[in-house]
Amino acid sequence: MNDDTIHINSNKPISTLLSKVETEILNQGGKFKGTNEKGQFSGKTILGQIQGEYHIVEQEIIIRITKKPFLVPMNKITSEIQSYFQS
């Protein structure tokens, strides 16, 4: 696994999870464009913009961060993204 890749496994319907994440990203002023197979997202932090893309393999969402502020550690981004997918 690359340092810029996050894997999320779930037994919940992918469409339900992605809809929840899309709503949260949009409510925070970010952008989300995608399907139940793949897509892109972006959002702002006080230190700069984060951008990423995702694709689905069975019940796994594979997220790759394509742009992040230098000062924001990847483990912080991973933690935030994982929180979107928790109940």
Secondary structure as GFF3:
##gff-version 3
##sequence-region A 1 87
A	DSSP	beta_strand	5	9	.	.	.	ID=ss1
A	DSSP	alpha_helix	14	27	.	.	.	ID=ss2
A	DSSP	beta_strand	31	34	.	.	.	ID=ss3
A	DSSP	beta_strand	38	45	.	.	.	ID=ss4
A	DSSP	beta_strand	48	57	.	.	.	ID=ss5
A	DSSP	beta_strand	60	67	.	.	.	ID=ss6
A	DSSP	alpha_helix	74	84	.	.	.	ID=ss7
###
